[in-house]
């Protein structure tokens, strides 16, 4: 099945759809989680008078993720990199949006301010994307590789938490969760390495299906649902609607500088992460570096996609690092396969029963696949870093960026006496400070001299 490994290959739908479903399952929960967190922080979550708005926002989040992914895959003019990337609701903005919520006093007004800031920020990132080419000199392979490596490292804890059933689960780390995750991982490894062709490429999907078959349906005792995180709650599917029409601007945008300014900074950060994601997926999935056009189109899609998302009340849409790991592991980069996943996301938004069916998947099932997928991103980062000989200069850039930059992200308490803006930028994840340090060192450290030049001088 060589078409699956060719971005423009003509892959039959009967083969493309299962490969696309792998991507949906890998990112479905992560696509909705930021929205649940921020609406809850604003006081418009489940149980509030605005609970119906939250439902509409979750529905829109799936539809927008599908639409923006299609733009990224096929492009509209200069917007879209034509790269094998899945787009979704960004978790990178949770910190700054939580801060904005406190500043604005919560409520529907705070969420409106977040939407207004996202509209402006998305347009700002689009302009940044248009000027990627002159900025490309700041992103050689040693810098993009360090960013990709940081992205992979930041996801390791996410993957292992899912492996245990989800850190918020009451039975986190239970033997049932660990057994289920381990079975999924073993099945994936077996199918990936002991089968060939189409079945081997579908290893993630086969593992997840096995993980869904193993648990029993919801167990009840005295009419009360047995709350184990690995139990499949079929009531959620039964109660979901068949058809739902998306709402345009379910929350009116509010344009307030207190929200706009910090969010603009985060959109710069997002652009750097997107450069890293695209670099990682091109290296891991296609064995080459991304071109200026691909990076520019990809970042512009990030920006306009985020503006479009805000129009429908959804948080910014960016490249999904989880799916970068899936591409790096399976090498499936076919555009039709990824597009089928995007279409399925849109259908999940329009047909809530489909979305509910995916949402009941236990976290430990996803974790069994995630620990391997996320580690694949680290490998892609290492491949980028070692594209050229690892001389003293490159070694210093990587070492300091990971040691100081990434260290700040994983130990944010070290920044508690710095201004809030610094904490928001550098304390939320290790990706941003690592990228900043790598870019800075790449500019100020003297270039290494070629070995033959040094030899001739010695003579």
Rosetta blueprint (number, residue, H / E / L):
1 X L
2 X H
3 X H
4 X H
5 X H
6 X L
7 X L
8 X L
9 X L
10 X L
11 X L
12 X L
13 X H
14 X H
15 X H
16 X H
17 X H
18 X H
19 X H
20 X H
21 X H
22 X H
23 X H
24 X H
25 X H
26 X H
27 X H
28 X H
29 X H
30 X H
31 X H
32 X H
33 X H
34 X H
35 X H
36 X H
37 X H
38 X H
39 X H
40 X H
41 X H
42 X H
43 X L
44 X L
45 X L
46 X L
47 X L
48 X L
49 X L
50 X L
51 X H
52 X H
53 X H
54 X H
55 X H
56 X H
57 X H
58 X H
59 X H
60 X H
61 X H
62 X H
63 X H
64 X H
65 X H
66 X H
67 X H
68 X H
69 X H
70 X H
71 X H
72 X H
73 X H
74 X H
75 X L
76 X E
77 X L
78 X L
79 X E
80 X L
81 X L
82 X L
83 X L
84 X L
85 X L
86 X L
87 X E
88 X E
89 X E
90 X L
91 X L
92 X L
93 X L
94 X H
95 X H
96 X H
97 X H
98 X H
99 X H
100 X H
101 X H
102 X H
103 X H
104 X H
105 X L
106 X L
107 X H
108 X H
109 X H
110 X H
111 X H
112 X H
113 X H
114 X H
115 X H
116 X H
117 X H
118 X H
119 X H
120 X H
121 X H
122 X H
123 X H
124 X H
125 X H
126 X H
127 X H
128 X H
129 X H
130 X H
131 X L
132 X H
133 X H
134 X H
135 X H
136 X H
137 X H
138 X H
139 X L
140 X L
141 X H
142 X H
143 X H
144 X H
145 X H
146 X H
147 X H
148 X H
149 X H
150 X H
151 X H
152 X H
153 X H
154 X H
155 X H
156 X H
157 X H
158 X H
159 X H
160 X H
161 X H
162 X H
163 X H
164 X L
165 X L
166 X L
167 X L
168 X L
169 X L
170 X L
171 X L
172 X L
173 X L
174 X L
175 X H
176 X H
177 X H
178 X H
179 X H
180 X H
181 X H
182 X H
183 X H
184 X H
185 X H
186 X H
187 X H
188 X H
189 X H
190 X H
191 X H
192 X H
193 X H
194 X H
195 X L
196 X L
197 X H
198 X H
199 X H
200 X H
201 X H
202 X L
203 X H
204 X H
205 X H
206 X H
207 X H
208 X H
209 X H
210 X H
211 X H
212 X H
213 X H
214 X H
215 X L
216 X L
217 X E
218 X L
219 X L
220 X E
221 X E
222 X L
223 X L
224 X E
225 X E
226 X L
227 X L
228 X L
229 X L
230 X L
231 X L
232 X E
233 X L
234 X H
235 X H
236 X H
237 X H
238 X H
239 X H
240 X L
241 X L
242 X L
243 X L
244 X L
245 X L
246 X L
247 X L
248 X L
249 X L
250 X L
251 X L
252 X L
253 X L
254 X L
255 X L
256 X L
257 X H
258 X H
259 X H
260 X H
261 X H
262 X H
263 X H
264 X H
265 X H
266 X H
267 X H
268 X H
269 X H
270 X H
271 X H
272 X H
273 X H
274 X H
275 X H
276 X H
277 X H
278 X H
279 X H
280 X H
281 X H
282 X H
283 X H
284 X H
285 X H
286 X H
287 X L
288 X L
289 X L
290 X L
291 X L
292 X H
293 X H
294 X H
295 X H
296 X H
297 X H
298 X H
299 X H
300 X H
301 X H
302 X H
303 X H
304 X H
305 X H
306 X H
307 X H
308 X H
309 X H
310 X H
311 X H
312 X L
313 X L
314 X L
315 X L
316 X L
317 X E
318 X E
319 X E
320 X L
321 X H
322 X H
323 X H
324 X H
325 X H
326 X H
327 X H
328 X H
329 X H
330 X H
331 X L
332 X L
333 X L
334 X L
335 X H
336 X H
337 X H
338 X H
339 X H
340 X H
341 X H
342 X H
343 X H
344 X H
345 X H
346 X H
347 X H
348 X H
349 X H
350 X H
351 X L
352 X H
353 X H
354 X H
355 X H
356 X H
357 X H
358 X H
359 X H
360 X L
361 X L
362 X L
363 X H
364 X H
365 X H
366 X H
367 X H
368 X H
369 X H
370 X H
371 X H
372 X H
373 X H
374 X H
375 X H
376 X H
377 X H
378 X H
379 X H
380 X H
381 X H
382 X H
383 X H
384 X H
385 X H
386 X L
387 X L
388 X L
389 X L
390 X L
391 X L
392 X H
393 X H
394 X H
395 X H
396 X H
397 X H
398 X H
399 X H
400 X H
401 X H
402 X H
403 X H
404 X H
405 X H
406 X H
407 X H
408 X H
409 X H
410 X H
411 X L
412 X H
413 X H
414 X H
415 X H
416 X L
417 X L
418 X L
419 X L
420 X H
421 X H
422 X H
423 X H
424 X H
425 X H
426 X H
427 X L
428 X L
429 X L
430 X H
431 X H
432 X H
433 X H
434 X H
435 X H
436 X H
437 X H
438 X H
439 X H
440 X H
441 X H
442 X H
443 X H
444 X H
445 X L
446 X L
447 X L
448 X L
449 X L
450 X L
451 X H
452 X H
453 X H
454 X H
455 X H
456 X H
457 X H
458 X H
459 X L
